[in-house]
Amino acid sequence: MASDTLTSSARTDAEISGLDALEIAGRDKEVTRGARFWAATWPKLAALAIAIAAWQLVVWSGWKPPYSLPGPLEVSRELIAQAQGPQLWDGLLTTLRRAAVGYVFSVAVGLLLGLAVARSTVLRAAIGSMITALQTMPSIAWFPLAILLFELSEKAIFFVVVLGAAPSIANGVISGVDYVPPLLLRAGRNLGARGLNLYRYVIAPAALPAIVAGLKQGWAFSWRSLMAGELLVVGISQTSLGAQLTYSRELSDAPWLLSTMIVILVLGLVVDAAFGAADKAIRRRWGVLDQAGN
């Protein structure tokens, strides 16, 4: 009997020692913040270098004349020149203001609509499929109606941006609420969560990953709708990035056009990085991402 007790105790000590060894090994694998930053950055830098090299090779191939397809060096000079003047920054501020106003309004509409449809079976049966149909409809198709309703104005752009983004956000909310485990709902009700408290403390946290995915997709739709609107609605007195694309095309100024496209691309990358950071924070909080992971 005593030998069995000693054997069990020795086995337990060995298991604890093994767990400690695994924990120590995990700590040894932890890297510094700078190393994690470099690990996440160098693939992007490598992809950028490859893209620039391919661009330069296409220019050297003579596929298009230099005035139609300038090289990276000429475009970078134009971008620096534009950055030193007020036109680029005025257009950037105008575009960002339109994007922020349209997206914030789209988030409010999408969240309210998604929660209403997810909660009401009648609304789901009535307009659930309509929301998906609106999401799949190209934003450019709304502009003839927007121009008829609001003429060439800020309201026309705002109208199309909201119609492009709100359905995606609403679908993200609906999907997130639908996939909340029923066990969580029963546990929340047993603990006294009812009505708004159930949504605040149970449903919203559980549906948050899908909601964030919907917000990210909604931003992509709103950004595309905004760029399309600024390309078409150029009669407004204020300059914008989309209007500068149109002006550079009409003037056959390829360096200006490409430099403006680079600014639009960089803005998209910055916003994507922000959503990526939010997604990582949520996954880390949920325990599906290692604390020492990238």
C-alpha positions in Angstrom: 0.0 0.0 0.0 2.8 2.4 0.9 4.7 1.5 -2.2 1.6 2.3 -4.3 1.3 5.7 -2.6 4.9 6.4 -3.3 4.6 5.3 -6.9 1.5 7.6 -7.4 3.3 10.5 -5.7 6.4 10.0 -7.9 4.2 9.9 -11.0 2.5 13.1 -10.0 5.8 14.8 -9.4 7.0 13.7 -12.8 3.8 15.0 -14.5 4.2 18.4 -12.7 7.9 18.5 -13.7 6.9 17.8 -17.3 4.3 20.6 -17.3 6.9 23.0 -15.8 9.4 22.0 -18.5 6.8 22.8 -21.1 6.0 26.1 -19.6 9.7 27.0 -19.3 10.2 25.9 -22.9 7.3 28.2 -24.0 8.9 31.1 -22.1 12.2 30.4 -23.8 10.5 30.7 -27.2 9.1 34.1 -26.4 10.7 36.8 -28.5 11.0 40.5 -28.1 8.5 43.0 -29.4 11.1 44.2 -32.0 11.6 40.7 -33.3 7.8 40.2 -33.6 7.5 43.6 -35.4 10.3 42.6 -37.8 8.7 39.1 -38.4 5.5 40.8 -39.4 7.1 43.6 -41.4 9.7 41.9 -43.6 7.2 39.9 -45.7 5.4 43.1 -46.5 8.7 44.8 -47.4 9.7 41.9 -49.6 6.4 42.0 -51.4 6.8 45.7 -51.9 10.3 45.3 -53.3 9.0 42.5 -55.7 6.1 44.7 -56.9 8.4 47.7 -57.6 10.9 45.5 -59.4 8.2 44.0 -61.5 6.8 47.5 -62.3 10.3 48.6 -63.4 10.8 45.5 -65.5 7.5 46.2 -67.3 8.6 49.8 -67.9 12.0 48.6 -69.3 10.2 46.1 -71.6 8.7 49.0 -73.6 5.2 47.6 -73.4 3.9 51.2 -73.0 5.5 54.5 -73.7 7.0 56.4 -70.7 4.4 59.1 -70.8 1.7 56.4 -70.4 3.4 54.2 -67.9 6.2 56.0 -66.0 8.7 54.2 -63.8 8.7 54.0 -60.0 11.4 56.7 -59.7 9.5 59.3 -61.7 6.3 58.5 -59.8 8.0 58.8 -56.4 9.3 62.2 -57.4 5.8 63.3 -58.3 4.5 61.9 -55.0 7.1 63.9 -53.1 6.2 67.0 -55.1 2.5 66.5 -54.4 3.2 66.0 -50.7 5.0 69.4 -50.5 1.9 71.2 -51.9 -1.5 71.8 -50.4 -3.5 70.1 -53.2 -2.8 66.5 -52.1 -3.6 67.2 -48.4 -6.8 69.1 -49.2 -8.0 66.2 -51.3 -6.9 63.7 -48.6 -8.8 65.6 -45.9 -11.9 65.9 -48.0 -11.9 62.1 -48.9 -11.2 61.1 -45.3 -14.0 63.3 -44.0 -16.5 61.8 -46.5 -15.3 58.3 -45.6 -15.6 58.9 -41.8 -19.1 60.5 -42.0 -20.4 57.9 -44.4 -18.9 54.9 -42.5 -20.0 56.1 -39.0 -23.6 56.5 -40.3 -23.4 53.1 -42.0 -22.2 51.5 -38.8 -25.1 52.9 -36.9 -27.6 51.8 -39.5 -26.0 48.4 -40.0 -25.8 47.6 -36.2 -29.4 48.7 -35.6 -30.8 46.9 -38.7 -28.8 43.7 -38.0 -29.9 43.5 -34.3 -33.5 44.1 -35.3 -33.5 41.4 -38.0 -31.6 39.0 -35.8 -34.1 39.4 -33.0 -37.3 39.4 -35.0 -38.4 36.4 -37.0 -40.9 38.6 -38.9 -38.2 41.1 -40.0 -35.9 38.3 -40.9 -38.6 36.7 -43.2 -39.4 40.1 -44.6 -36.1 41.8 -45.4 -33.4 39.2 -44.5 -32.8 38.2 -48.1 -33.1 41.8 -49.2 -30.1 42.8 -47.1 -28.0 40.2 -48.8 -29.3 41.3 -52.2 -28.3 44.9 -51.4 -24.9 43.8 -50.3 -24.2 42.0 -53.6 -25.5 44.9 -55.7 -22.6 46.9 -57.2 -22.3 50.3 -55.7 -21.8 51.9 -59.1 -25.3 50.9 -60.0 -26.7 53.2 -57.4 -25.2 56.4 -58.8 -27.7 57.1 -61.6 -30.4 57.0 -58.9 -28.3 59.1 -56.5 -27.6 61.7 -59.1 -31.3 61.9 -60.0 -32.3 62.3 -56.4 -29.5 64.6 -55.1 -27.9 65.8 -58.3 -24.0 66.2 -58.3 -23.6 66.8 -54.6 -22.2 65.5 -51.4 -25.5 63.9 -50.6 -25.3 61.7 -53.7 -21.9 60.3 -52.6 -23.2 59.9 -49.0 -26.2 58.0 -50.3 -24.1 55.5 -52.2 -21.6 55.0 -49.4 -24.3 54.1 -46.9 -26.0 51.8 -49.3 -22.7 50.1 -50.0 -21.6 49.6 -46.4 -24.7 49.2 -44.2 -25.9 45.8 -45.6 -22.4 44.3 -45.1 -22.4 45.4 -41.5 -25.9 44.2 -40.9 -25.1 40.8 -42.3 -22.1 40.6 -40.0 -24.3 41.3 -37.0 -26.9 38.8 -38.1 -24.3 36.1 -38.6 -22.7 36.8 -35.3 -25.9 36.7 -33.3 -27.0 33.5 -35.2 -23.9 31.6 -34.2 -24.0 32.5 -30.4 -24.2 29.0 -28.7 -27.6 28.4 -27.1 -25.8 27.2 -24.0 -24.5 30.7 -23.4 -28.0 32.2 -23.8 -29.5 29.7 -21.3 -26.6 30.4 -18.9 -27.1 34.1 -19.2 -30.9 33.9 -18.6 -30.3 31.6 -15.6 -28.0 34.3 -14.2 -30.6 36.9 -14.6 -29.7 38.5 -17.9 -32.8 39.7 -19.7 -33.5 42.1 -22.5 -30.8 44.6 -23.1 -28.6 43.1 -20.4 -28.6 39.8 -22.3 -27.4 41.5 -25.5 -24.9 43.6 -23.6 -23.3 40.9 -21.5 -23.8 37.7 -23.4 -24.8 38.1 -27.1 -22.6 41.1 -28.0 -19.3 39.7 -26.6 -20.0 36.3 -28.2 -20.9 37.8 -31.6 -18.0 40.3 -31.5 -15.7 38.5 -33.9 -18.3 38.2 -36.6 -19.4 41.9 -36.0 -15.8 43.0 -36.4 -15.5 41.0 -39.6 -18.7 42.7 -40.8 -17.3 46.1 -39.9 -14.1 45.4 -41.9 -16.1 44.3 -44.9 -18.4 47.3 -44.5 -15.4 49.6 -44.6 -14.1 47.9 -47.8 -17.5 48.4 -49.5 -17.8 52.0 -48.2 -14.3 52.9 -49.5 -15.0 51.4 -52.9 -18.3 53.3 -53.1 -16.6 56.5 -52.1 -13.9 56.2 -54.7 -16.4 55.4 -57.4 -18.5 58.4 -56.3 -15.6 60.8 -56.3 -14.6 59.6 -59.8 -18.1 60.3 -61.1 -19.2 63.3 -59.0 -16.4 65.7 -59.9 -18.5 68.9 -60.3 -18.3 69.7 -56.5 -16.1 72.6 -55.7 -14.0 70.7 -53.1 -11.1 68.7 -54.4 -10.7 65.0 -53.4 -8.5 62.0 -54.2 -11.1 60.7 -56.6 -11.4 64.0 -58.4 -7.6 64.2 -58.6 -7.6 60.9 -60.4 -10.1 62.2 -62.9 -8.2 65.4 -63.4 -4.9 63.6 -63.9 -6.5 61.2 -66.4 -8.0 64.1 -68.4 -4.6 65.9 -68.4 -2.8 62.6 -69.4 -0.6 63.1 -66.4 0.4 59.5 -65.6 2.9 60.3 -62.7 0.2 62.3 -60.9 -2.4 59.6 -61.5 -0.2 56.8 -60.2 1.0 58.8 -57.2 -2.6 59.4 -56.2 -3.4 55.7 -56.6 -0.4 55.0 -54.3 -1.9 57.3 -51.6 -5.3 55.5 -51.9 -3.5 52.1 -51.6 -1.6 53.2 -48.5 -4.8 54.5 -46.8 -6.4 51.1 -47.5 -3.4 49.3 -46.0 -3.4 51.5 -42.8 -7.1 50.8 -42.2 -6.6 47.1 -42.9 -3.8 47.1 -40.3 -6.1 48.8 -37.8 -8.8 46.1 -38.3 -6.1 43.4 -38.1 -4.9 44.7 -34.8 -8.5 44.7 -33.4 -9.0 41.2 -34.7 -5.8 40.0 -33.0 -6.9 41.6 -29.7 -10.2 39.9 -29.8 -8.7 36.5 -30.6 -6.1 36.9 -27.9 -8.9 37.8 -25.4 -10.8 34.7 -26.5 -7.7 32.5 -26.0 -7.4 31.4 -29.6 -4.2 33.4 -30.1 -1.0 32.8 -28.1 0.0 35.7 -25.9 3.5 35.5 -27.4 2.1 35.1 -31.0 2.3 37.6 -33.8 
